[in-house]
Amino acid sequence: MAIRKYKPNTAGRRISSVGVFSDLTKKRPEKKLILIKKKKGGRNVRGKITVYHQGGGAKRYLRKIDFKQDRFDQVAEVLTIEYDPNRNARIALVRFEDGEKRYILAPVGLAVGDKVVSSRNKIEIKNGNRLILKNVPPGILIHNLELVPGRGGEIIRSAGNSAIVQTIENGLVQIKLPSGEIRLVPENCMASIGQVSNPDYRHIRWGKAGRIRHKGIRPTVRGKVKNPVDHPHGGGEGKSPIGMKRPKTPWGKPALGVKTRKQGKKSDRFILKRRKSK
């Protein structure tokens, strides 16, 4: 995908850019592979807001994405490359020899007519194929990685992301994740070959608030301009400081620069190097 800029006819267009959809081969999704997406506005069953800044947005359907790809040793042909409004990567519609169709994440370079296969045996290392990690040579880019065998891909699914296989030792594979974290993953976990499609997504400049509202994201309000009942930073007259030693979250916990990962998790032993701090 490329990025397109328009003439600065308005204030919003002056600083905005959009993605080019020339890589898509079909506009409408497969009817049997979509679901109605219900909007909850970040509220729970009691009607209370539990996730801030959600609401509105354009109507959209959920696509059923096959993150497991558990039809092993069966060749599937890529029929289309499509847009998915629920993710920033492209998706590919594949068809197996018996006629069944599924959606998968499309890697960079995957094209209509290509053949992909998922296998626990040694197969060709090419974009779109899915293998267990012990059959992936070091230095290969992967995505849609499992953390527990059989659970399906859980990480490395965003546009342009990929991880690197480093070493294999004692039944564990050392993976360097996009964040810089180095982690051990069981060798029987599966991963897809290649980099997730649409890497230019990160360069889009949204330009105006209206485009963000179309995505279903409501405005973000600073804590210090709220009332004391709504945020620890709230209250005061005029442009008052937060009035405490360090910033806090709306629920009173330390914020900004504080580690939020739960201490003593079982998976801590698999993390060899923490991610890079921003």
C-alpha positions in Angstrom: 0.0 0.0 0.0 1.2 3.5 -0.8 0.3 6.8 0.8 -1.6 9.5 -1.1 -1.6 13.2 -0.3 -4.3 15.7 -1.6 -4.0 19.3 -2.5 -4.4 21.5 0.7 -7.9 22.7 -0.1 -9.0 22.7 3.5 -7.3 22.8 6.9 -7.9 19.1 7.5 -6.6 18.0 4.1 -3.5 20.2 4.5 -1.9 17.8 7.0 -3.7 14.5 6.2 -2.9 11.6 4.0 -4.8 8.4 3.1 -3.9 4.9 2.1 -4.1 3.7 -1.5 -6.3 0.6 -2.0 -4.8 -0.4 -5.4 -3.7 -3.7 -3.9 -7.3 -4.9 -3.2 -8.9 -7.3 -5.7 -12.5 -7.4 -4.3 -14.7 -4.8 -2.6 -17.4 -6.9 -0.9 -16.6 -9.6 1.7 -17.6 -13.2 1.5 -21.2 -13.4 2.9 -20.7 -16.7 4.7 -17.6 -15.4 6.5 -19.0 -12.3 8.1 -20.9 -11.5 11.3 -22.8 -8.5 12.6 -20.6 -6.4 14.9 -22.5 -5.1 17.9 -21.5 -1.7 19.3 -21.3 -1.4 23.1 -19.7 2.0 23.5 -17.2 0.7 26.0 -20.0 -0.2 28.5 -20.6 -3.4 30.4 -23.9 -5.2 31.1 -24.7 -2.6 33.8 -24.3 0.3 31.4 -21.2 1.6 33.1 -18.2 2.7 31.0 -15.4 0.3 31.5 -13.3 1.2 28.4 -12.9 4.9 27.7 -13.1 6.7 24.4 -15.3 4.3 22.5 -18.5 5.0 20.7 -20.0 5.8 17.3 -18.1 5.1 14.2 -18.9 3.6 10.8 -21.0 0.5 10.5 -18.9 -2.6 9.8 -19.1 -6.4 9.7 -16.7 -8.8 11.5 -14.7 -11.0 9.2 -14.1 -14.6 10.5 -10.3 -14.8 10.4 -8.7 -18.2 10.6 -5.8 -17.6 13.0 -5.3 -21.4 13.6 -5.1 -22.6 10.0 -5.5 -26.1 11.2 -6.3 -27.8 7.9 -2.8 -29.4 7.6 -1.2 -30.5 4.4 -4.0 -29.2 2.3 -3.2 -26.7 -0.4 -5.3 -23.6 -0.6 -5.4 -21.1 -3.5 -5.6 -17.3 -2.8 -8.7 -16.0 -4.5 -8.7 -12.3 -3.4 -6.9 -9.7 -1.3 -9.4 -7.7 0.7 -9.8 -4.8 3.1 -10.9 -5.5 6.7 -12.3 -2.5 8.6 -11.5 -4.2 11.9 -7.7 -4.4 11.4 -5.0 -2.4 9.7 -3.6 -5.4 7.7 -5.1 -6.9 4.5 -6.8 -10.2 4.6 -6.7 -13.0 1.9 -9.6 -15.2 0.9 -8.3 -18.7 0.3 -10.1 -21.8 -1.2 -9.2 -25.4 -0.5 -9.6 -28.2 -3.0 -12.9 -29.3 -1.5 -14.3 -25.8 -2.0 -14.2 -24.5 1.6 -13.2 -20.8 1.9 -11.4 -19.1 4.8 -9.9 -15.7 5.5 -6.3 -15.5 6.6 -3.9 -12.6 7.3 -2.2 -11.6 4.1 1.6 -11.2 4.2 3.6 -8.8 2.1 4.0 -10.2 -1.4 1.0 -12.6 -1.4 -0.9 -12.4 -4.6 -4.1 -13.8 -6.2 -3.4 -17.3 -7.6 -0.6 -18.1 -5.1 -0.8 -21.4 -3.2 -0.4 -21.6 0.6 -0.3 -24.6 2.9 -0.2 -25.2 6.6 1.8 -28.3 7.8 3.5 -29.8 10.8 6.1 -31.3 8.4 8.9 -29.6 6.6 7.6 -27.7 3.7 8.8 -24.8 1.5 9.6 -21.6 3.3 7.6 -19.0 1.4 5.2 -16.2 2.2 1.8 -17.4 3.5 2.9 -20.9 4.4 2.4 -22.0 8.1 4.8 -24.3 9.9 5.8 -25.3 13.4 8.7 -23.3 14.7 11.2 -26.1 14.8 10.9 -26.4 11.0 11.6 -22.7 10.5 15.3 -21.8 9.9 16.9 -19.0 11.9 16.7 -15.5 10.4 13.3 -16.0 8.8 10.5 -13.4 9.3 7.3 -14.8 10.8 3.9 -13.5 12.0 0.6 -14.7 13.5 2.6 -16.6 16.2 1.1 -19.0 18.7 2.2 -18.9 22.3 0.5 -22.2 23.3 0.4 -25.0 20.8 -3.0 -25.4 19.2 -4.5 -22.1 20.5 -4.0 -20.2 17.3 -2.0 -17.1 16.5 -2.1 -14.5 19.2 0.7 -12.0 18.5 2.4 -10.3 15.6 -0.8 -9.6 13.7 -0.7 -5.9 13.0 0.1 -4.2 9.7 3.8 -4.3 8.9 4.8 -6.4 11.9 7.1 -9.4 11.9 9.4 -11.3 14.3 12.7 -13.0 13.7 13.5 -16.6 14.6 16.9 -16.7 16.3 17.9 -20.0 17.8 16.3 -23.4 18.7 17.5 -25.1 21.9 16.0 -27.6 24.3 12.6 -27.6 22.8 12.3 -23.8 22.9 12.7 -21.3 20.1 14.1 -17.9 20.7 12.0 -15.2 19.0 12.8 -11.5 18.6 9.5 -9.6 18.7 8.7 -6.3 17.0 8.9 -4.5 20.3 12.5 -5.7 20.8 11.5 -8.2 23.4 13.3 -11.6 23.1 11.1 -14.5 24.2 11.2 -18.3 24.3 8.3 -20.1 22.6 7.7 -23.9 22.5 9.0 -25.4 19.3 5.6 -27.0 18.5 3.9 -23.6 18.2 3.0 -22.6 14.7 3.7 -19.4 12.8 3.2 -18.0 9.4 6.0 -17.0 7.1 6.5 -13.4 6.1 5.7 -9.9 7.2 2.1 -8.8 7.8 0.8 -6.8 4.8 0.1 -3.0 4.6 3.4 -1.8 6.2 2.7 1.8 5.1 -0.3 2.1 7.5 1.9 3.6 10.2 2.7 6.6 7.9 -1.0 7.7 7.5 -1.7 11.2 9.0 -5.3 11.4 10.0 -5.5 15.1 9.8 -8.7 15.9 11.6 -10.9 14.6 14.4 -13.7 13.5 12.1 -11.6 10.7 10.6 -10.9 9.4 14.1 -14.6 9.5 15.0 -15.3 7.4 11.9 -13.1 4.7 13.5 -15.2 4.7 16.6 -12.8 6.5 18.8 -14.2 9.3 21.0 -12.3 12.3 22.3 -9.6 11.9 25.0 -9.9 14.4 27.9 -7.0 15.2 30.2 -7.4 14.1 33.8 -6.5 17.6 35.3 -9.5 19.2 33.6 -11.9 16.7 35.1 -13.7 16.9 38.4 -12.2 15.3 41.5 -14.9 12.6 41.4 -13.8 11.5 38.0 -10.0 11.6 38.2 -7.3 12.0 40.9 -5.8 14.9 38.9 -9.1 16.8 38.8 -10.2 19.8 40.7 -8.6 23.1 41.5 -9.0 26.6 40.2 -7.7 27.7 36.8 -4.7 25.8 35.4 -3.8 24.0 38.6 -1.1 21.3 38.8 -2.1 17.7 39.6 -1.1 18.3 43.2 0.7 15.0 43.9 4.2 13.6 43.7 3.6 11.5 40.6 0.8 11.1 38.0 -1.9 8.5 38.5 -4.4 6.6 36.5 -8.2 7.3 36.9 -8.2 4.4 39.4 -5.4 5.9 41.5 -2.5 3.6 40.4 0.9 5.1 39.3 1.1 6.1 35.7 3.7 7.1 33.1 6.9 5.0 33.2 5.6 2.4 35.7 5.7 -1.2 34.8 2.1 -2.5 34.4 2.9 -6.2 33.8 1.7 -8.4 36.7 4.7 -9.6 38.8 5.4 -13.3 39.2 3.6 -14.4 36.0 4.4 -18.0 34.9 5.5 -16.7 31.5 8.2 -14.5 33.0 10.7 -17.3 32.7 10.2 -17.3 28.9 11.2 -13.6 28.6 15.0 -13.3 28.1 15.0 -9.6 27.3 12.3 -7.0 28.0 11.0 -4.8 25.3 12.5 -1.4 24.5 11.2 1.4 26.6 9.8 4.4 24.7 
